[in-house]
């Protein structure tokens, strides 16, 4: 039976001490992301459009010429990729994509966006893009808003210690 170290032992416990400004950035990023996604999803529901997560899937496939393996699609998703398989089946039932057999590997699958999926993605973008434009306007007060995106990209690619 595997045992775990007693984390309550004060001699073995190392208390992390992150920079308070880093903690504030982390909290603000998560709150901003959650707020924006909830607002956009509500607007999409009100417009009788698919949810925002479906946009990510459609856009990832469209960016790759309209067809992509699920393992490639997950690289672009802004949500947990474990939901992709179930979500793909619902999207296929809605007529937004097709799940096809991969020609080079008969056991593999590829996702192919349909014309209806292309139209749905474009309709979602009208709402999503406008929301980004409005909600991210506070970033315009920064000297170099592009540096924020660059720094966050570095956070994504940083190697954990």
C-alpha positions as CSV (number, residue, x, y, z in Angstrom):
1,X,0.0,0.0,0.0
2,X,1.3,3.4,-0.9
3,X,1.7,5.9,1.8
4,X,1.8,9.7,1.6
5,X,4.1,12.1,3.4
6,X,2.5,13.8,6.4
7,X,2.1,17.4,5.1
8,X,1.0,18.6,8.6
9,X,4.5,18.0,10.0
10,X,5.9,21.5,10.3
11,X,9.5,20.3,9.9
12,X,8.8,18.8,6.5
13,X,6.5,21.5,5.2
14,X,7.9,24.2,3.0
15,X,5.5,27.1,2.8
16,X,5.5,28.7,-0.6
17,X,6.0,32.4,-0.7
18,X,5.0,33.7,-4.2
19,X,5.2,37.4,-5.0
20,X,1.9,39.0,-3.9
21,X,1.6,40.8,-7.3
22,X,1.9,37.4,-9.0
23,X,-0.9,36.0,-6.9
24,X,-3.0,39.1,-7.7
25,X,-2.4,38.6,-11.4
26,X,-3.4,34.9,-11.1
27,X,-6.6,35.7,-9.3
28,X,-7.5,38.6,-11.7
29,X,-6.8,36.5,-14.8
30,X,-9.0,33.7,-13.6
31,X,-11.8,36.0,-12.6
32,X,-11.6,37.9,-15.9
33,X,-11.6,34.7,-17.9
34,X,-14.5,33.2,-16.1
35,X,-16.5,36.5,-16.2
36,X,-15.9,36.9,-19.9
37,X,-16.8,33.3,-20.8
38,X,-20.0,33.4,-18.7
39,X,-21.1,36.7,-20.4
40,X,-20.4,35.4,-23.9
41,X,-22.1,32.1,-23.2
42,X,-25.2,33.9,-22.0
43,X,-25.2,36.1,-25.1
44,X,-24.8,33.0,-27.3
45,X,-27.7,31.2,-25.5
46,X,-29.9,34.3,-25.9
47,X,-29.0,34.3,-29.7
48,X,-29.8,30.5,-29.8
49,X,-26.2,29.7,-30.8
50,X,-23.9,26.9,-29.7
51,X,-21.8,27.3,-26.6
52,X,-18.4,29.0,-26.6
53,X,-16.6,25.8,-26.1
54,X,-17.9,24.6,-29.4
55,X,-16.4,27.7,-31.0
56,X,-12.9,26.5,-29.9
57,X,-13.4,23.1,-31.5
58,X,-14.8,24.6,-34.8
59,X,-12.0,27.2,-35.0
60,X,-9.3,24.7,-34.3
61,X,-10.5,22.5,-37.1
62,X,-11.2,25.4,-39.5
63,X,-7.6,26.7,-39.0
64,X,-6.3,23.4,-40.2
65,X,-8.2,23.4,-43.4
66,X,-11.4,22.0,-42.2
67,X,-10.2,18.6,-41.0
68,X,-8.1,17.6,-38.0
69,X,-7.4,14.8,-35.6
70,X,-8.7,15.2,-32.1
71,X,-5.2,15.0,-30.7
72,X,-4.3,18.1,-32.7
73,X,-7.5,20.0,-31.9
74,X,-6.8,19.7,-28.2
75,X,-3.7,21.9,-28.6
76,X,-5.9,24.9,-29.3
77,X,-8.7,24.4,-26.7
78,X,-9.4,26.8,-23.9
79,X,-11.1,24.2,-21.8
80,X,-10.2,20.7,-20.5
81,X,-9.6,18.5,-23.5
82,X,-11.1,15.4,-21.7
83,X,-14.5,16.8,-22.7
84,X,-13.7,16.7,-26.5
85,X,-14.8,13.2,-27.3
86,X,-18.3,13.6,-25.8
87,X,-18.6,17.2,-27.1
88,X,-17.6,16.1,-30.6
89,X,-20.5,13.6,-30.6
90,X,-23.0,16.3,-29.6
91,X,-21.6,18.6,-32.2
92,X,-21.9,15.9,-34.9
93,X,-25.5,15.3,-33.8
94,X,-26.1,19.1,-34.2
95,X,-24.7,18.9,-37.8
96,X,-21.6,21.1,-37.1
97,X,-19.0,18.5,-37.7
98,X,-18.5,14.9,-38.9
99,X,-16.4,12.3,-37.1
100,X,-14.7,10.4,-39.9
101,X,-12.3,7.5,-40.1
102,X,-8.7,8.6,-40.8
103,X,-7.6,7.5,-44.2
104,X,-4.0,6.9,-43.1
105,X,-4.9,5.0,-40.0
106,X,-8.3,3.2,-40.2
107,X,-8.5,3.0,-36.4
108,X,-8.0,6.7,-36.0
109,X,-10.6,9.5,-36.3
110,X,-10.6,12.9,-37.8
111,X,-13.0,15.8,-37.1
112,X,-14.3,17.6,-40.2
113,X,-16.2,20.8,-39.9
114,X,-19.4,21.0,-42.0
115,X,-20.8,24.1,-43.8
116,X,-23.3,24.4,-41.0
117,X,-20.4,24.4,-38.6
118,X,-18.6,27.1,-40.5
119,X,-21.7,29.3,-40.4
120,X,-22.2,28.6,-36.7
121,X,-18.5,29.5,-35.9
122,X,-18.9,32.8,-37.9
123,X,-22.1,33.7,-36.1
124,X,-20.5,32.9,-32.7
125,X,-17.5,35.1,-33.6
126,X,-19.7,38.1,-34.1
127,X,-20.8,37.9,-30.5
128,X,-17.5,36.6,-29.1
129,X,-15.3,39.0,-30.9
130,X,-17.4,42.0,-29.9
131,X,-17.3,40.9,-26.3
132,X,-13.5,40.6,-26.4
133,X,-13.3,44.1,-27.9
134,X,-15.5,45.6,-25.2
135,X,-14.4,43.6,-22.2
136,X,-10.7,43.8,-22.9
137,X,-10.8,47.6,-23.4
138,X,-9.1,48.2,-20.0
139,X,-6.0,46.7,-21.4
140,X,-5.7,49.7,-23.8
141,X,-4.5,51.8,-20.8
142,X,-1.3,49.7,-20.8
143,X,1.8,51.1,-22.6
144,X,2.1,47.9,-24.6
145,X,-0.9,45.5,-24.4
146,X,0.9,43.1,-26.7
147,X,3.5,42.5,-24.0
148,X,0.8,41.1,-21.7
149,X,0.0,38.4,-24.3
150,X,3.7,37.7,-24.8
151,X,4.4,37.4,-21.1
152,X,1.4,35.1,-20.6
153,X,2.6,33.0,-23.5
154,X,5.9,32.7,-21.7
155,X,4.0,31.6,-18.6
156,X,2.3,28.8,-20.6
157,X,5.6,27.6,-22.0
158,X,7.6,27.9,-18.8
159,X,9.0,24.6,-17.5
160,X,7.9,23.7,-13.9
161,X,10.6,23.3,-11.4
